[in-house]
Amino acid sequence: MKSHELLNAVFDKCSPKEVASELGLSVSLVYKWAEPAEGGSGAANPLDRVAALLRCTGDRRIAQWLCEQAGGFFVENPPAGKARSYAVVPATNQVVQEFADMLSVIATAAIDNNISVTEAVTIRARWEDLKTVTESFVNCCERGSFRLIHEKSA
Protein backbone atom coordinates (compact mmCIF):
# COMPACT_ATOMS: atom_id res chain seq x y z
CA MET A 1 0.00 0.00 0.00
CA LYS A 2 1.30 3.43 -0.88
CA SER A 3 1.50 6.12 1.78
CA HIS A 4 -1.17 8.32 0.18
CA GLU A 5 -3.53 5.33 0.03
CA LEU A 6 -2.98 4.65 3.72
CA LEU A 7 -3.64 8.29 4.56
CA ASN A 8 -6.85 8.15 2.52
CA ALA A 9 -7.99 5.24 4.67
CA VAL A 10 -6.89 6.98 7.87
CA PHE A 11 -8.86 10.08 6.90
CA ASP A 12 -12.02 7.94 6.92
CA LYS A 13 -11.59 7.71 10.70
CA CYS A 14 -10.04 11.10 11.44
CA SER A 15 -10.90 13.91 9.04
CA PRO A 16 -8.25 15.99 7.28
CA LYS A 17 -9.76 19.02 9.03
CA GLU A 18 -9.09 17.45 12.45
CA VAL A 19 -5.54 16.49 11.42
CA ALA A 20 -4.84 19.99 10.06
CA SER A 21 -6.13 21.57 13.25
CA GLU A 22 -4.06 19.27 15.49
CA LEU A 23 -0.87 19.81 13.46
CA GLY A 24 -1.38 23.52 12.79
CA LEU A 25 -1.42 23.05 9.00
CA SER A 26 -3.74 24.03 6.20
CA VAL A 27 -6.54 21.61 5.34
CA SER A 28 -5.54 21.77 1.67
CA LEU A 29 -2.02 20.52 2.48
CA VAL A 30 -3.40 17.61 4.50
CA TYR A 31 -5.73 16.72 1.60
CA LYS A 32 -2.72 16.77 -0.76
CA TRP A 33 -1.02 14.15 1.43
CA ALA A 34 -3.76 11.71 0.38
CA GLU A 35 -2.99 12.18 -3.32
CA PRO A 36 -0.07 10.66 -5.25
CA ALA A 37 2.92 13.02 -5.06
CA GLU A 38 4.69 11.51 -8.05
CA GLY A 39 3.04 12.73 -11.24
CA GLY A 40 0.01 13.98 -9.32
CA SER A 41 -1.04 17.06 -7.43
CA GLY A 42 -0.15 15.58 -4.04
CA ALA A 43 2.53 16.71 -1.63
CA ALA A 44 5.24 14.73 0.13
CA ASN A 45 3.47 13.47 3.22
CA PRO A 46 4.88 12.73 6.68
CA LEU A 47 4.92 8.98 6.01
CA ASP A 48 7.09 9.45 2.91
CA ARG A 49 9.37 11.77 4.85
CA VAL A 50 9.82 9.28 7.69
CA ALA A 51 10.55 6.53 5.15
CA ALA A 52 13.17 8.81 3.54
CA LEU A 53 14.66 9.52 6.97
CA LEU A 54 14.92 5.78 7.64
CA ARG A 55 16.59 5.18 4.26
CA CYS A 56 18.95 8.13 4.72
CA THR A 57 20.09 7.29 8.25
CA GLY A 58 19.70 3.52 8.20
CA ASP A 59 18.89 3.85 11.91
CA ARG A 60 16.14 1.48 13.00
CA ARG A 61 15.70 3.35 16.29
CA ILE A 62 13.42 5.70 14.34
CA ALA A 63 11.09 2.81 13.53
CA GLN A 64 11.36 1.52 17.09
CA TRP A 65 10.39 4.94 18.46
CA LEU A 66 7.36 5.15 16.15
CA CYS A 67 6.26 1.67 17.16
CA GLU A 68 6.56 2.62 20.83
CA GLN A 69 4.36 5.68 20.19
CA ALA A 70 1.72 3.30 18.81
CA GLY A 71 2.08 0.97 21.80
CA GLY A 72 4.06 -1.65 19.94
CA PHE A 73 7.51 -2.96 19.18
CA PHE A 74 9.56 -2.96 15.98
CA VAL A 75 10.98 -6.28 14.80
CA GLU A 76 13.13 -6.23 11.70
CA ASN A 77 12.31 -8.89 9.12
CA PRO A 78 15.12 -11.27 8.26
CA PRO A 79 16.70 -10.43 4.91
CA ALA A 80 15.26 -12.23 1.92
CA GLY A 81 17.59 -14.84 0.66
CA LYS A 82 17.96 -18.20 -0.84
CA ALA A 83 15.65 -20.62 0.96
CA ARG A 84 17.67 -23.39 2.51
CA SER A 85 15.91 -25.67 4.90
CA TYR A 86 17.33 -26.54 8.31
CA ALA A 87 15.88 -28.71 11.02
CA VAL A 88 13.16 -27.05 13.05
CA VAL A 89 14.20 -28.55 16.40
CA PRO A 90 17.43 -26.54 16.86
CA ALA A 91 15.60 -23.33 15.94
CA THR A 92 12.82 -24.20 18.38
CA ASN A 93 15.40 -24.90 21.09
CA GLN A 94 16.83 -21.43 20.60
CA VAL A 95 13.44 -19.80 21.23
CA VAL A 96 12.90 -22.00 24.30
CA GLN A 97 16.38 -21.06 25.60
CA GLU A 98 15.67 -17.35 25.12
CA PHE A 99 12.42 -17.78 27.05
CA ALA A 100 14.25 -19.63 29.83
CA ASP A 101 16.81 -16.82 30.00
CA MET A 102 13.96 -14.32 30.33
CA LEU A 103 12.41 -16.32 33.19
CA SER A 104 15.79 -16.56 34.90
CA VAL A 105 16.18 -12.78 34.83
CA ILE A 106 12.68 -12.37 36.29
CA ALA A 107 13.23 -15.01 38.99
CA THR A 108 16.56 -13.48 40.02
CA ALA A 109 15.03 -10.01 40.23
CA ALA A 110 11.99 -11.20 42.18
CA ILE A 111 13.84 -13.31 44.75
CA ASP A 112 13.63 -10.52 47.36
CA ASN A 113 9.94 -9.89 46.52
CA ASN A 114 10.86 -6.50 45.06
CA ILE A 115 11.79 -5.37 41.54
CA SER A 116 14.18 -2.41 41.48
CA VAL A 117 14.34 0.12 38.65
CA THR A 118 17.62 -1.42 37.46
CA GLU A 119 16.09 -4.90 37.51
CA ALA A 120 13.05 -3.64 35.60
CA VAL A 121 15.35 -2.21 32.92
CA THR A 122 17.15 -5.57 32.67
CA ILE A 123 13.81 -7.41 32.43
CA ARG A 124 12.65 -5.02 29.68
CA ALA A 125 15.87 -5.54 27.70
CA ARG A 126 15.54 -9.33 27.98
CA TRP A 127 11.89 -9.12 26.92
CA GLU A 128 12.80 -7.07 23.85
CA ASP A 129 15.43 -9.69 22.92
CA LEU A 130 12.91 -12.50 23.38
CA LYS A 131 10.33 -10.76 21.18
CA THR A 132 12.91 -10.25 18.45
CA VAL A 133 14.10 -13.87 18.50
CA THR A 134 10.54 -15.18 18.56
CA GLU A 135 9.44 -12.95 15.68
CA SER A 136 12.45 -14.11 13.68
CA PHE A 137 11.48 -17.74 14.41
CA VAL A 138 7.88 -17.14 13.30
CA ASN A 139 9.11 -15.39 10.16
CA CYS A 140 11.36 -18.35 9.37
CA CYS A 141 8.40 -20.70 9.92
CA GLU A 142 6.39 -18.68 7.41
CA ARG A 143 9.25 -18.79 4.89
CA GLY A 144 9.95 -22.47 5.46
CA SER A 145 13.64 -21.75 6.05
CA PHE A 146 15.57 -21.55 9.31
CA ARG A 147 18.82 -20.49 7.64
CA LEU A 148 18.86 -17.05 9.30
CA ILE A 149 18.48 -18.46 12.81
CA HIS A 150 21.30 -20.95 12.23
CA GLU A 151 23.58 -18.23 10.82
CA LYS A 152 23.00 -15.96 13.84
CA SER A 153 23.73 -18.73 16.34
CA ALA A 154 26.90 -19.85 14.54
Secondary structure, 3 states (H helix, E strand, C coil): CCHHHHHHHHCCCCCHHHHHHHHCCCHHHHHHHCCCCCCCCCCCCHHHHHHHHHHHHCCCHHHHHHHHHCCCCCCCCCCCCCCCCCCHHHHHHHHHHHHHHHHHHHHHHHCCCCCCHHHHHHHHHHHHHHHHHHHHHHHHHHHCCCHHHHHHHC
